[in-house]
Each structure stands twice: as C-alpha cells, then as structure tokens.
C-alpha cells in the first residue's frame, strides 16, 4: 500500500474530516481513504452518474435490474413537468 502525507491542511478542514469520520463510524484516516477512493473512481469514469453509482453501491444500493424497475415505476404514467 502507498502512503501520502498532506501538509498545510487547515484546522477547519481537519475538524470537518473528523466530524464526517465520526458520523460515518470511521477513523479520520479511513474517511480520507474513502473520500480519495470515491474521487479517484469518479475521475477515471468521468461522469456524475459514475460518482453517484459509486456512492449508492457503497451503501448497498440497487443492482441494475432493481434500478430499472424503480425508474420505470417512478416514471410510468407521468407527464413531464411544465416550466413556465
């Protein structure tokens, strides 16, 4: 495994990372690893959809069949919104 050092991290960012880690039940180091993993995955895929999919999968999200059923059920019989 590779290791990196982050210098000159503001105290505010550090506190936010600590709070986020605590909310997710992780150490701060594990939280940073997860953030970097998600960011790297989204960057290599190059799309918002890939980023969203990575987050949904991370939380035990829907497989493709479930997602299709959900999308179909939600849109069936609905007219598109009218913006005026």
ABEGO torsion letter per residue (X at the ends): XBBBBBBGBBAAAAAAAAAAAAAAGBBAAAAAAAAAAAAAAAAAAGBAAAAAAAAAAAAGBBBAAAAAAAAAAAABGBBBBBBX
